[in-house]
C-alpha cells in the first residue's frame, strides 16, 4: 500500500503528539525534551513548571527548582535561557563570548572566582558584601548590582555554574575549566548536534523557523557564529522535509509524520506561551489560522488576549486561551475563544474541568 500523501493536518497532529508524550519521570522528561525554556513570570507558575506539568507524572510547581541540585542538568543559555542535560550543555563549551573583557574586568572575575571556590557556593548578596562593586546600568535602562551582572557574565563564560536557587535567585559555584576549543571538524559535529537538539524539540519546522533557531544558536555557541550558514545547509540535507503550499518543512529523518502513532489525545490542556507546541508563532498561525501573541510586556490597554494568556489546546486544535490567577486560595479563570464562545460539547466541558482540577493540584490548591 502506498504511503498516504503528507498534509498540513498530518504535520499538525505530529507536532502535538510527539511533544506531549506520555508523562514520565522528571529526568526522562528533560532528556526527551532536550531543553526546557525558563521564564521568571509566575502567572500562575513559571514557564518551566507549566511546560513540565504535562510531561512529568504528579509534577508540582517548583519541583524542578527543588530537585535541580540532584539532577544531571544545567541552567544556561541555549537558543534561549533554560535547563538542559549536561551532555547537551557540554556541546556549547568552552564558550568564547563576542565581548572582550578588559584586564581590570578579568581581575575582578578572578577575585570573585577565588572567593566562590573557597566558599563552595555563594549567593550574589555575599559577593556584593565582599567586594562592594556598586551599581551598574543594565540592558533595559535601569541599574542593578554590578556584582550580579559580573556573576551573570562569569556564568555565561563558563567560569561559574548555577548550583541551585534560593527564593528564585541563582546561587553560584565554580565550574571546572574546559579543555581548549575543539578543532574545526569537532566544532562542526557539535554544531550539527545542537541543531539536531533544536529540531528534536520543535519539529516539524517551517524553513524560516529552522533558520531563525539556527541563528539563535549564536547565543549558546557564539564562538561558532560564522558556521551558521554551513550548519543550516547541512541540516536541510540531513533532515526529512516536504514542501506544502510553497512552504518547506523539516523534521528528524527517522520520523514519519503521517504514521498512525501520531494521534493527539482528546484532552484539554492549558499550555505556557513557551511550550514547544506554541513557541513558533509562525507555525502556530499555519496550523490553527489565528495569531497568538505573548502580551506580558504589552501595555494593558493594547492587550487583546491578556497579560499571560495560556493557549487552550483541545484534541489537535488550539481553540482559545485563558488567563489564570489565584485569589483566596482558589483558581480564577478568564477564558476566551477564537470562535467567540466555548464548544458546546460535553467532552470539552469535562476535559476543561479535569484540566483546571489538575492545575489546582499542580499549584497546591485545596
C-alpha positions as YAML, in Angstrom:
chain: A
units: angstrom
residues:
- id: 1
  name: UNK
  ca: [0.00, 0.00, 0.00]
- id: 2
  name: UNK
  ca: [1.30, 3.44, -0.91]
- id: 3
  name: UNK
  ca: [2.12, 5.78, 1.92]
- id: 4
  name: UNK
  ca: [-0.53, 8.49, 2.47]
- id: 5
  name: UNK
  ca: [0.17, 11.86, 0.95]
- id: 6
  name: UNK
  ca: [1.53, 14.15, 3.64]
- id: 7
  name: UNK
  ca: [-0.74, 17.07, 4.55]
- id: 8
  name: UNK
  ca: [-0.65, 20.04, 6.90]
- id: 9
  name: UNK
  ca: [-3.07, 18.15, 9.17]
- id: 10
  name: UNK
  ca: [-0.52, 15.32, 9.44]
- id: 11
  name: UNK
  ca: [2.19, 17.79, 10.42]
- id: 12
  name: UNK
  ca: [-0.08, 19.45, 12.99]
- id: 13
  name: UNK
  ca: [-1.04, 16.16, 14.64]
- id: 14
  name: UNK
  ca: [2.59, 15.05, 14.59]
- id: 15
  name: UNK
  ca: [3.70, 18.34, 16.19]
- id: 16
  name: UNK
  ca: [1.22, 17.97, 19.06]
- id: 17
  name: UNK
  ca: [1.54, 14.24, 19.69]
- id: 18
  name: UNK
  ca: [5.33, 13.97, 19.57]
- id: 19
  name: UNK
  ca: [5.98, 16.59, 22.27]
- id: 20
  name: UNK
  ca: [3.00, 15.82, 24.52]
- id: 21
  name: UNK
  ca: [4.33, 12.35, 25.21]
- id: 22
  name: UNK
  ca: [3.13, 10.04, 27.97]
- id: 23
  name: UNK
  ca: [4.13, 11.62, 31.31]
- id: 24
  name: UNK
  ca: [7.31, 10.13, 32.74]
- id: 25
  name: UNK
  ca: [9.92, 10.97, 35.41]
- id: 26
  name: UNK
  ca: [11.45, 14.43, 35.65]
- id: 27
  name: UNK
  ca: [14.93, 13.37, 34.41]
- id: 28
  name: UNK
  ca: [13.47, 11.45, 31.48]
- id: 29
  name: UNK
  ca: [11.14, 14.27, 30.52]
- id: 30
  name: UNK
  ca: [14.03, 16.77, 30.41]
- id: 31
  name: UNK
  ca: [16.05, 14.30, 28.35]
- id: 32
  name: UNK
  ca: [13.18, 13.77, 25.90]
- id: 33
  name: UNK
  ca: [12.58, 17.50, 25.55]
- id: 34
  name: UNK
  ca: [16.30, 18.18, 25.28]
- id: 35
  name: UNK
  ca: [15.85, 21.69, 26.64]
- id: 36
  name: UNK
  ca: [13.27, 23.40, 28.87]
- id: 37
  name: UNK
  ca: [12.90, 27.15, 28.41]
- id: 38
  name: UNK
  ca: [12.71, 29.21, 31.59]
- id: 39
  name: UNK
  ca: [10.88, 32.45, 32.33]
- id: 40
  name: UNK
  ca: [10.60, 34.24, 35.70]
- id: 41
  name: UNK
  ca: [6.94, 35.34, 35.38]
- id: 42
  name: UNK
  ca: [4.54, 33.39, 37.60]
- id: 43
  name: UNK
  ca: [1.08, 33.52, 36.08]
- id: 44
  name: UNK
  ca: [0.11, 31.28, 37.76]
- id: 45
  name: UNK
  ca: [3.52, 29.48, 37.69]
- id: 46
  name: UNK
  ca: [6.84, 29.79, 35.89]
- id: 47
  name: UNK
  ca: [7.07, 28.67, 32.28]
- id: 48
  name: UNK
  ca: [9.42, 25.76, 33.04]
- id: 49
  name: UNK
  ca: [6.93, 24.35, 35.54]
- id: 50
  name: UNK
  ca: [3.97, 24.86, 33.22]
- id: 51
  name: UNK
  ca: [5.88, 23.00, 30.50]
- id: 52
  name: UNK
  ca: [6.89, 20.09, 32.70]
- id: 53
  name: UNK
  ca: [3.50, 19.56, 34.36]
- id: 54
  name: UNK
  ca: [2.15, 17.97, 31.15]
- id: 55
  name: UNK
  ca: [5.16, 15.69, 30.77]
- id: 56
  name: UNK
  ca: [6.08, 14.58, 34.30]
- id: 57
  name: UNK
  ca: [3.90, 12.36, 36.46]
- id: 58
  name: UNK
  ca: [2.49, 14.13, 39.53]
- id: 59
  name: UNK
  ca: [4.55, 17.24, 38.86]
- id: 60
  name: UNK
  ca: [4.09, 20.19, 41.23]
- id: 61
  name: UNK
  ca: [5.05, 23.82, 40.69]
- id: 62
  name: UNK
  ca: [8.64, 24.34, 41.82]
- id: 63
  name: UNK
  ca: [9.71, 20.68, 41.57]
- id: 64
  name: UNK
  ca: [12.46, 21.49, 39.08]
- id: 65
  name: UNK
  ca: [13.95, 24.14, 41.36]
- id: 66
  name: UNK
  ca: [13.64, 21.90, 44.42]
- id: 67
  name: UNK
  ca: [15.27, 18.93, 42.71]
- id: 68
  name: UNK
  ca: [17.73, 20.76, 40.49]
- id: 69
  name: UNK
  ca: [20.85, 20.06, 42.57]
- id: 70
  name: UNK
  ca: [20.26, 16.29, 42.30]
- id: 71
  name: UNK
  ca: [19.59, 16.28, 38.55]
- id: 72
  name: UNK
  ca: [22.20, 15.96, 35.82]
- id: 73
  name: UNK
  ca: [21.12, 19.26, 34.27]
- id: 74
  name: UNK
  ca: [22.49, 22.78, 33.90]
- id: 75
  name: UNK
  ca: [20.96, 26.22, 33.73]
- id: 76
  name: UNK
  ca: [22.38, 28.11, 30.79]
- id: 77
  name: UNK
  ca: [21.66, 29.89, 27.54]
- id: 78
  name: UNK
  ca: [20.92, 27.71, 24.53]
- id: 79
  name: UNK
  ca: [18.61, 29.17, 21.84]
- id: 80
  name: UNK
  ca: [17.08, 30.94, 24.82]
- id: 81
  name: UNK
  ca: [17.62, 30.60, 28.57]
- id: 82
  name: UNK
  ca: [16.63, 27.45, 30.42]
- id: 83
  name: UNK
  ca: [17.62, 23.98, 31.57]
- id: 84
  name: UNK
  ca: [19.31, 21.23, 29.59]
- id: 85
  name: UNK
  ca: [21.07, 17.91, 30.25]
- id: 86
  name: UNK
  ca: [24.78, 18.20, 30.98]
- id: 87
  name: UNK
  ca: [25.72, 16.26, 27.85]
- id: 88
  name: UNK
  ca: [23.92, 18.87, 25.74]
- id: 89
  name: UNK
  ca: [25.36, 21.72, 27.81]
- id: 90
  name: UNK
  ca: [28.89, 20.44, 27.15]
- id: 91
  name: UNK
  ca: [28.40, 20.83, 23.39]
- id: 92
  name: UNK
  ca: [28.45, 24.64, 23.79]
- id: 93
  name: UNK
  ca: [31.55, 24.93, 25.95]
- id: 94
  name: UNK
  ca: [34.20, 26.25, 26.15]
- id: 95
  name: UNK
  ca: [32.25, 29.32, 25.09]
- id: 96
  name: UNK
  ca: [34.01, 32.33, 23.63]
- id: 97
  name: UNK
  ca: [31.78, 35.41, 24.10]
- id: 98
  name: UNK
  ca: [31.61, 38.11, 21.46]
- id: 99
  name: UNK
  ca: [32.53, 40.82, 24.00]
- id: 100
  name: UNK
  ca: [36.15, 41.16, 25.14]
- id: 101
  name: UNK
  ca: [36.87, 41.84, 28.79]
- id: 102
  name: UNK
  ca: [39.41, 44.42, 29.89]
- id: 103
  name: UNK
  ca: [42.29, 43.44, 32.16]
- id: 104
  name: UNK
  ca: [40.51, 45.18, 35.03]
- id: 105
  name: UNK
  ca: [37.36, 43.14, 34.41]
- id: 106
  name: UNK
  ca: [39.39, 39.93, 34.37]
- id: 107
  name: UNK
  ca: [40.98, 40.89, 37.70]
- id: 108
  name: UNK
  ca: [37.51, 41.34, 39.19]
- id: 109
  name: UNK
  ca: [36.40, 37.98, 37.77]
- id: 110
  name: UNK
  ca: [39.44, 36.10, 39.08]
- id: 111
  name: UNK
  ca: [38.96, 37.61, 42.54]
- id: 112
  name: UNK
  ca: [35.31, 36.58, 42.59]
- id: 113
  name: UNK
  ca: [36.14, 33.12, 41.25]
- id: 114
  name: UNK
  ca: [38.66, 32.60, 44.07]
- id: 115
  name: UNK
  ca: [36.02, 33.71, 46.59]
- id: 116
  name: UNK
  ca: [33.39, 31.37, 45.15]
- id: 117
  name: UNK
  ca: [35.85, 28.47, 45.02]
- id: 118
  name: UNK
  ca: [36.77, 28.97, 48.66]
- id: 119
  name: UNK
  ca: [33.12, 29.20, 49.79]
- id: 120
  name: UNK
  ca: [31.85, 26.34, 47.60]
- id: 121
  name: UNK
  ca: [28.60, 28.09, 46.64]
- id: 122
  name: UNK
  ca: [27.63, 31.75, 47.05]
- id: 123
  name: UNK
  ca: [24.55, 33.92, 46.85]
- id: 124
  name: UNK
  ca: [25.00, 37.20, 44.90]
- id: 125
  name: UNK
  ca: [24.49, 39.23, 48.09]
- id: 126
  name: UNK
  ca: [27.59, 37.54, 49.59]
- id: 127
  name: UNK
  ca: [29.68, 38.64, 46.61]
- id: 128
  name: UNK
  ca: [28.23, 42.13, 46.80]
- id: 129
  name: UNK
  ca: [29.02, 42.35, 50.52]
- id: 130
  name: UNK
  ca: [32.57, 41.10, 50.00]
- id: 131
  name: UNK
  ca: [33.54, 43.25, 47.01]
- id: 132
  name: UNK
  ca: [31.13, 46.23, 47.04]
- id: 133
  name: UNK
  ca: [31.16, 46.54, 43.26]
- id: 134
  name: UNK
  ca: [28.35, 49.08, 43.42]
- id: 135
  name: UNK
  ca: [25.68, 49.65, 40.78]
- id: 136
  name: UNK
  ca: [25.83, 49.39, 37.00]
- id: 137
  name: UNK
  ca: [23.47, 50.15, 34.12]
- id: 138
  name: UNK
  ca: [21.51, 47.15, 32.89]
- id: 139
  name: UNK
  ca: [20.28, 46.31, 29.41]
- id: 140
  name: UNK
  ca: [16.77, 47.77, 29.90]
- id: 141
  name: UNK
  ca: [17.92, 51.21, 31.01]
- id: 142
  name: UNK
  ca: [17.82, 50.83, 34.79]
- id: 143
  name: UNK
  ca: [20.52, 49.85, 37.25]
- id: 144
  name: UNK
  ca: [21.34, 46.70, 39.16]
- id: 145
  name: UNK
  ca: [24.10, 45.40, 41.39]
- id: 146
  name: UNK
  ca: [27.38, 45.27, 39.48]
- id: 147
  name: UNK
  ca: [28.22, 42.05, 41.35]
- id: 148
  name: UNK
  ca: [25.09, 40.38, 39.99]
- id: 149
  name: UNK
  ca: [26.00, 41.43, 36.46]
- id: 150
  name: UNK
  ca: [29.53, 40.11, 36.88]
- id: 151
  name: UNK
  ca: [28.25, 36.77, 38.18]
- id: 152
  name: UNK
  ca: [25.88, 36.51, 35.22]
- id: 153
  name: UNK
  ca: [28.73, 37.20, 32.82]
- id: 154
  name: UNK
  ca: [31.00, 34.67, 34.54]
- id: 155
  name: UNK
  ca: [28.23, 32.09, 34.33]
- id: 156
  name: UNK
  ca: [27.79, 32.76, 30.62]
- id: 157
  name: UNK
  ca: [31.54, 32.42, 30.03]
- id: 158
  name: UNK
  ca: [31.57, 29.05, 31.80]
- id: 159
  name: UNK
  ca: [33.59, 30.14, 34.85]
- id: 160
  name: UNK
  ca: [30.61, 29.52, 37.15]
- id: 161
  name: UNK
  ca: [27.57, 27.26, 37.16]
- id: 162
  name: UNK
  ca: [24.23, 27.55, 38.89]
- id: 163
  name: UNK
  ca: [24.40, 25.24, 41.89]
- id: 164
  name: UNK
  ca: [20.80, 25.84, 42.98]
- id: 165
  name: UNK
  ca: [18.30, 28.62, 43.55]
- id: 166
  name: UNK
  ca: [17.18, 30.24, 46.79]
- id: 167
  name: UNK
  ca: [13.86, 32.04, 46.54]
- id: 168
  name: UNK
  ca: [14.32, 32.16, 42.79]
- id: 169
  name: UNK
  ca: [17.81, 33.70, 43.00]
- id: 170
  name: UNK
  ca: [20.71, 31.82, 41.43]
- id: 171
  name: UNK
  ca: [23.37, 30.50, 43.82]
- id: 172
  name: UNK
  ca: [26.69, 30.01, 42.04]
- id: 173
  name: UNK
  ca: [29.54, 27.51, 42.30]
- id: 174
  name: UNK
  ca: [32.85, 27.33, 40.45]
- id: 175
  name: UNK
  ca: [32.83, 25.31, 37.25]
- id: 176
  name: UNK
  ca: [35.74, 23.16, 36.11]
- id: 177
  name: UNK
  ca: [37.72, 24.82, 33.32]
- id: 178
  name: UNK
  ca: [37.03, 23.26, 29.95]
- id: 179
  name: UNK
  ca: [39.58, 21.95, 27.50]
- id: 180
  name: UNK
  ca: [40.70, 24.23, 24.65]
- id: 181
  name: UNK
  ca: [38.36, 24.93, 21.76]
- id: 182
  name: UNK
  ca: [37.90, 21.84, 19.57]
- id: 183
  name: UNK
  ca: [39.29, 21.60, 16.06]
- id: 184
  name: UNK
  ca: [37.16, 22.54, 13.06]
- id: 185
  name: UNK
  ca: [35.79, 19.04, 12.46]
- id: 186
  name: UNK
  ca: [34.77, 18.59, 16.10]
- id: 187
  name: UNK
  ca: [33.24, 22.06, 16.18]
- id: 188
  name: UNK
  ca: [31.15, 21.24, 13.09]
- id: 189
  name: UNK
  ca: [29.97, 17.98, 14.65]
- id: 190
  name: UNK
  ca: [28.99, 19.83, 17.82]
- id: 191
  name: UNK
  ca: [27.02, 22.42, 15.89]
- id: 192
  name: UNK
  ca: [25.22, 19.69, 13.96]
- id: 193
  name: UNK
  ca: [24.33, 18.04, 17.27]
- id: 194
  name: UNK
  ca: [22.99, 21.34, 18.63]
- id: 195
  name: UNK
  ca: [20.83, 21.81, 15.54]
- id: 196
  name: UNK
  ca: [19.53, 18.26, 15.92]
- id: 197
  name: UNK
  ca: [18.63, 19.09, 19.52]
- id: 198
  name: UNK
  ca: [16.68, 22.15, 18.34]
- id: 199
  name: UNK
  ca: [14.84, 20.14, 15.69]
- id: 200
  name: UNK
  ca: [14.10, 17.29, 18.07]
- id: 201
  name: UNK
  ca: [12.29, 19.72, 20.36]
- id: 202
  name: UNK
  ca: [10.46, 21.97, 17.91]
- id: 203
  name: UNK
  ca: [9.79, 19.79, 14.83]
- id: 204
  name: UNK
  ca: [8.22, 19.98, 12.38]
- id: 205
  name: UNK
  ca: [9.66, 23.37, 11.48]
- id: 206
  name: UNK
  ca: [8.97, 25.67, 8.55]
- id: 207
  name: UNK
  ca: [12.22, 26.60, 6.81]
- id: 208
  name: UNK
  ca: [12.08, 30.17, 8.12]
- id: 209
  name: UNK
  ca: [11.71, 28.94, 11.71]
- id: 210
  name: UNK
  ca: [14.56, 26.48, 11.31]
- id: 211
  name: UNK
  ca: [16.76, 29.31, 10.09]
- id: 212
  name: UNK
  ca: [15.63, 31.51, 12.99]
- id: 213
  name: UNK
  ca: [16.52, 28.87, 15.58]
- id: 214
  name: UNK
  ca: [19.91, 28.18, 13.99]
- id: 215
  name: UNK
  ca: [20.53, 31.92, 14.16]
- id: 216
  name: UNK
  ca: [19.59, 31.85, 17.87]
- id: 217
  name: UNK
  ca: [22.44, 29.37, 18.44]
- id: 218
  name: UNK
  ca: [24.84, 32.31, 18.34]
- id: 219
  name: UNK
  ca: [23.68, 32.96, 21.90]
- id: 220
  name: UNK
  ca: [24.59, 29.48, 23.11]
- id: 221
  name: UNK
  ca: [27.69, 28.99, 20.95]
- id: 222
  name: UNK
  ca: [28.91, 32.44, 19.84]
- id: 223
  name: UNK
  ca: [32.35, 31.05, 19.03]
- id: 224
  name: UNK
  ca: [30.88, 29.28, 16.00]
- id: 225
  name: UNK
  ca: [28.62, 32.05, 14.71]
- id: 226
  name: UNK
  ca: [30.45, 32.08, 11.38]
- id: 227
  name: UNK
  ca: [29.48, 28.44, 10.82]
- id: 228
  name: UNK
  ca: [25.72, 29.01, 10.99]
- id: 229
  name: UNK
  ca: [25.13, 29.17, 7.23]
- id: 230
  name: UNK
  ca: [27.03, 25.93, 6.62]
- id: 231
  name: UNK
  ca: [25.33, 24.24, 9.57]
- id: 232
  name: UNK
  ca: [21.89, 25.22, 8.25]
- id: 233
  name: UNK
  ca: [22.74, 23.93, 4.77]
- id: 234
  name: UNK
  ca: [23.89, 20.59, 6.19]
- id: 235
  name: UNK
  ca: [20.74, 20.32, 8.31]
- id: 236
  name: UNK
  ca: [18.49, 20.82, 5.30]
- id: 237
  name: UNK
  ca: [20.31, 17.99, 3.54]
- id: 238
  name: UNK
  ca: [20.19, 15.70, 6.59]
- id: 239
  name: UNK
  ca: [16.62, 16.23, 7.77]
- id: 240
  name: UNK
  ca: [13.41, 14.84, 6.30]
- id: 241
  name: UNK
  ca: [11.42, 17.52, 4.51]
- id: 242
  name: UNK
  ca: [8.41, 18.31, 2.37]
- id: 243
  name: UNK
  ca: [7.03, 21.33, 0.51]
- id: 244
  name: UNK
  ca: [3.37, 22.17, 1.20]
- id: 245
  name: UNK
  ca: [1.72, 25.24, -0.31]
- id: 246
  name: UNK
  ca: [5.11, 26.73, -1.04]
- id: 247
  name: UNK
  ca: [6.49, 26.24, 2.50]
- id: 248
  name: UNK
  ca: [9.32, 23.79, 3.16]
- id: 249
  name: UNK
  ca: [9.01, 21.82, 6.41]
- id: 250
  name: UNK
  ca: [11.78, 19.91, 8.25]
- id: 251
  name: UNK
  ca: [11.81, 17.18, 10.93]
- id: 252
  name: UNK
  ca: [14.06, 14.32, 12.16]
- id: 253
  name: UNK
  ca: [14.78, 11.86, 9.36]
- id: 254
  name: UNK
  ca: [13.67, 8.83, 11.40]
- id: 255
  name: UNK
  ca: [10.13, 10.16, 11.97]
- id: 256
  name: UNK
  ca: [7.11, 9.53, 9.73]
- id: 257
  name: UNK
  ca: [4.60, 12.34, 10.37]
- id: 258
  name: UNK
  ca: [1.77, 10.54, 8.54]
- id: 259
  name: UNK
  ca: [2.11, 7.43, 10.74]
- id: 260
  name: UNK
  ca: [-0.94, 6.45, 12.77]
- id: 261
  name: UNK
  ca: [1.04, 6.66, 16.01]
- id: 262
  name: UNK
  ca: [0.91, 10.47, 15.97]
- id: 263
  name: UNK
  ca: [-2.56, 10.91, 17.39]
- id: 264
  name: UNK
  ca: [-3.12, 13.77, 19.86]
- id: 265
  name: UNK
  ca: [-5.08, 12.70, 22.92]
- id: 266
  name: UNK
  ca: [-8.64, 14.01, 23.32]
- id: 267
  name: UNK
  ca: [-7.96, 16.00, 26.48]
- id: 268
  name: UNK
  ca: [-7.93, 19.74, 27.13]
- id: 269
  name: UNK
  ca: [-4.60, 21.36, 28.01]
- id: 270
  name: UNK
  ca: [-3.56, 24.85, 29.03]
- id: 271
  name: UNK
  ca: [-0.08, 25.48, 27.64]
- id: 272
  name: UNK
  ca: [2.55, 28.01, 28.58]
- id: 273
  name: UNK
  ca: [3.39, 30.59, 25.88]
- id: 274
  name: UNK
  ca: [6.83, 28.91, 25.75]
- id: 275
  name: UNK
  ca: [5.56, 25.34, 25.27]
- id: 276
  name: UNK
  ca: [7.05, 23.54, 22.23]
- id: 277
  name: UNK
  ca: [3.54, 23.24, 20.78]
- id: 278
  name: UNK
  ca: [3.09, 27.02, 20.55]
- id: 279
  name: UNK
  ca: [6.60, 28.53, 20.75]
- id: 280
  name: UNK
  ca: [6.90, 29.02, 17.00]
- id: 281
  name: UNK
  ca: [4.31, 31.72, 16.29]
- id: 282
  name: UNK
  ca: [4.81, 31.32, 12.54]
- id: 283
  name: UNK
  ca: [3.94, 27.64, 12.72]
- id: 284
  name: UNK
  ca: [1.08, 28.38, 15.11]
- id: 285
  name: UNK
  ca: [-0.69, 30.53, 12.51]
- id: 286
  name: UNK
  ca: [-0.13, 27.93, 9.78]
- id: 287
  name: UNK
  ca: [-1.62, 25.17, 11.93]
- id: 288
  name: UNK
  ca: [-4.53, 27.00, 13.56]
- id: 289
  name: UNK
  ca: [-5.27, 30.02, 11.43]
- id: 290
  name: UNK
  ca: [-5.05, 32.72, 14.08]
- id: 291
  name: UNK
  ca: [-2.30, 34.80, 15.66]
- id: 292
  name: UNK
  ca: [-1.29, 34.09, 19.24]
- id: 293
  name: UNK
  ca: [0.71, 36.84, 20.93]
- id: 294
  name: UNK
  ca: [2.54, 36.93, 24.27]
- id: 295
  name: UNK
  ca: [1.38, 40.21, 25.79]
- id: 296
  name: UNK
  ca: [3.03, 40.36, 29.23]
- id: 297
  name: UNK
  ca: [5.17, 43.27, 28.02]
- id: 298
  name: UNK
  ca: [2.39, 44.94, 26.03]
- id: 299
  name: UNK
  ca: [0.72, 47.97, 27.69]
- id: 300
  name: UNK
  ca: [-2.53, 46.80, 29.28]
- id: 301
  name: UNK
  ca: [-4.84, 48.93, 27.09]
- id: 302
  name: UNK
  ca: [-3.36, 47.33, 23.96]
- id: 303
  name: UNK
  ca: [-3.70, 43.70, 25.07]
- id: 304
  name: UNK
  ca: [-6.12, 41.51, 23.16]
- id: 305
  name: UNK
  ca: [-5.63, 38.17, 24.92]
- id: 306
  name: UNK
  ca: [-4.35, 39.18, 28.37]
- id: 307
  name: UNK
  ca: [-1.20, 39.52, 30.45]
- id: 308
  name: UNK
  ca: [-0.21, 35.83, 30.34]
- id: 309
  name: UNK
  ca: [-2.72, 34.08, 28.11]
- id: 310
  name: UNK
  ca: [-2.28, 30.31, 28.13]
- id: 311
  name: UNK
  ca: [-3.16, 28.74, 24.76]
- id: 312
  name: UNK
  ca: [-6.05, 26.28, 25.13]
- id: 313
  name: UNK
  ca: [-5.49, 23.00, 23.28]
- id: 314
  name: UNK
  ca: [-8.34, 20.57, 22.69]
- id: 315
  name: UNK
  ca: [-7.57, 17.39, 20.74]
- id: 316
  name: UNK
  ca: [-5.29, 18.72, 17.97]
- id: 317
  name: UNK
  ca: [-6.62, 22.29, 17.88]
- id: 318
  name: UNK
  ca: [-5.77, 25.44, 19.84]
- id: 319
  name: UNK
  ca: [-9.25, 26.90, 20.16]
- id: 320
  name: UNK
  ca: [-8.69, 29.75, 22.60]
- id: 321
  name: UNK
  ca: [-6.79, 30.94, 25.63]
- id: 322
  name: UNK
  ca: [-7.15, 31.51, 29.37]
- id: 323
  name: UNK
  ca: [-5.63, 33.85, 31.91]
- id: 324
  name: UNK
  ca: [-5.30, 32.21, 35.33]
- id: 325
  name: UNK
  ca: [-4.75, 33.70, 38.77]
- id: 326
  name: UNK
  ca: [-5.14, 32.60, 42.37]
- id: 327
  name: UNK
  ca: [-7.29, 34.58, 44.81]
- id: 328
  name: UNK
  ca: [-8.31, 33.44, 48.26]
- id: 329
  name: UNK
  ca: [-6.74, 30.06, 47.65]
- id: 330
  name: UNK
  ca: [-8.94, 29.42, 44.59]
- id: 331
  name: UNK
  ca: [-8.12, 29.35, 40.91]
- id: 332
  name: UNK
  ca: [-9.63, 32.21, 38.90]
- id: 333
  name: UNK
  ca: [-10.17, 31.63, 35.18]
- id: 334
  name: UNK
  ca: [-10.75, 34.19, 32.44]
- id: 335
  name: UNK
  ca: [-11.10, 32.32, 29.14]
- id: 336
  name: UNK
  ca: [-11.54, 33.46, 25.56]
- id: 337
  name: UNK
  ca: [-12.30, 31.53, 22.39]
- id: 338
  name: UNK
  ca: [-11.38, 32.06, 18.76]
- id: 339
  name: UNK
  ca: [-14.99, 31.42, 17.71]
- id: 340
  name: UNK
  ca: [-16.32, 33.73, 20.41]
- id: 341
  name: UNK
  ca: [-17.69, 31.02, 22.68]
- id: 342
  name: UNK
  ca: [-16.75, 27.68, 24.22]
- id: 343
  name: UNK
  ca: [-17.55, 24.50, 22.26]
- id: 344
  name: UNK
  ca: [-20.98, 23.05, 23.10]
- id: 345
  name: UNK
  ca: [-19.56, 19.63, 23.69]
- id: 346
  name: UNK
  ca: [-19.77, 17.55, 26.85]
- id: 347
  name: UNK
  ca: [-16.32, 16.14, 26.14]
- id: 348
  name: UNK
  ca: [-14.83, 19.61, 26.08]
- id: 349
  name: UNK
  ca: [-16.60, 20.70, 29.27]
- id: 350
  name: UNK
  ca: [-15.44, 17.58, 31.09]
- id: 351
  name: UNK
  ca: [-11.92, 17.95, 29.71]
- id: 352
  name: UNK
  ca: [-11.67, 21.58, 30.77]
- id: 353
  name: UNK
  ca: [-12.91, 20.76, 34.25]
- id: 354
  name: UNK
  ca: [-10.32, 17.98, 34.53]
- id: 355
  name: UNK
  ca: [-7.57, 20.32, 33.33]
- id: 356
  name: UNK
  ca: [-8.49, 23.02, 35.84]
- id: 357
  name: UNK
  ca: [-8.56, 20.42, 38.63]
- id: 358
  name: UNK
  ca: [-5.10, 19.25, 37.53]
- id: 359
  name: UNK
  ca: [-3.89, 22.85, 37.50]
- id: 360
  name: UNK
  ca: [-5.14, 23.31, 41.07]
- id: 361
  name: UNK
  ca: [-3.24, 20.21, 42.24]
- id: 362
  name: UNK
  ca: [-0.13, 21.39, 40.39]
- id: 363
  name: UNK
  ca: [-0.36, 24.73, 42.22]
- id: 364
  name: UNK
  ca: [-1.02, 23.08, 45.58]
- id: 365
  name: UNK
  ca: [-4.52, 24.50, 45.95]
- id: 366
  name: UNK
  ca: [-7.03, 22.75, 48.15]
...
